[in-house]
Amino acid sequence: MSISPFTKQQLLPQEEKLEIARKKSKLFIGIPKETSFQERRICLTPDAVNSLTYQGHRVMIESGAGENSSYSDKEYSNAGAEITKDTKKVFSCPMILKVEPPTLSEIEMINPETILISAIQIKTKKKAYFEALTKKKVTALAFEYIKDEDGSYPAVKSLSEIAGTASILIAAELMITNQFGKGLLFGNITGVPPTDVVIIGAGTVGEFAAKTAIGLGASVKIFDNSITKLRRLQNNINHRVFTSTIQPKALLKALRRCDVVIGAMRGKERCPVVVTETMVEHMKKGAVIVDVSIDTGGCFETSEVTTHEKPTFIKSNVIHYCVPNIPSRYSKTATLSISNIISPFLLQIAEDGGIEKAIRRNNGLKNGVYLYHGILTKIAIGDWFDLPCNDINLIVF
């Protein structure tokens, strides 16, 4: 006689259970003024603020937060934001939105159980940063980790597009006649040989640098150790260009002839050094190097970090531009780009009934979480700083 796995009660017809409608939540977002060196961006445009306030959410902005992106307090006020000069008041909001991660003194002003959405820039962080957030039981999301439906990282991709395009425009500025420039126009003028550009790295930065250089009429050579990336780039730019894997002999030959080199390499930790000092010494006098990879160490041996105020230096008769955070130079464009990515996620969080439910429903948003109520959830960060860590999927499911 077999025993049924069900009880008599379970076998009886059950009452129908209907799905409970999602209860929307109201957000209260604080946007403080950025204090980090050279940071000129703000997370939301007045239009994005207006779309939030129109749906009944509250946005509090510190006075002057949008000035460097050419947005006045009046524009934000007209969009429905509350403007205040009290920094502590902004940091006491239940949700904080920042471009740069908060400093330790700013974390002190944050209330326990706050939701923080910002960049994380792990390379610039110390153990104390995560310990301070853990102490406050903060739930923190990083722009760099948030995924889109297609599995890509929209914030990283968008800022890489800006950096790639900007690198060519910066090189074009540096080539004009000044103390050291060659006095060349970055374009293909009839009867004049085109500008010769070498791009090292075939990711998003390399792709947009190539598109911009080709658009200006330059002759472009692209180097990368991934054939897949080179093939994808060829297809995306709809233009046949010289592509090669990184072989010292071929790279040196290209560097000797070129007018501009763009460093667009990426590494898991530190960016690999691809161009040696000897290679730079063989380049033309007055040639331009724009090292976009400098924020992860740079792919030129001669690279040194510079600032937006003093962006260049000359080494081996070659102009070097090594400013990290290039998108901040184009603060309004970068602000529009960040705002377009972040505001739909904010509306989704409200629609789902708060951050807890939103990260259960949206795996891309869940991937952005690196602290959940003070519990570190990114194994990479835990390993890097030797901190205890839990998998977010074991906590939220």
Buried (B, 14 or more C-beta within 10 A) or exposed (E): EEEEEEEEEEEEEEEEEEEEEEEEBEBBBBBBBBEBEBBBBBBBBBBBBBBBBEBEBBBBBBBEBBBBBEBEBEBBBEBBBBBBEEBEBBBBBBBBBBBBBBEEEBBEBBEEEBBBBBBBBBEEBEEEBBBBBBEBBBBBBBBBBBBEEEEEBBBBBBBBBBBBBBBBBBBBEBBEEEEBBBEBEBEBEEEEEBBBBBBBBBBBBBBBBBBBBBEBBBBBBBBBBBEEBBEBBBEBBEEEBEBBEBEEEBBBBBBEEBBBBBBBBBEEEEBBBBBBEEBBEEBBEBBBBBBBBBBBBBBBBBBEEBEBEEBBBEBBEBBBBBBBBBBBBBBBBBBBBBBBBBBEBBBBBBBBBBBBBBBEBBEBBBBBBBBBEBBBBBEEBBEBBEBEBBEBEEEBE
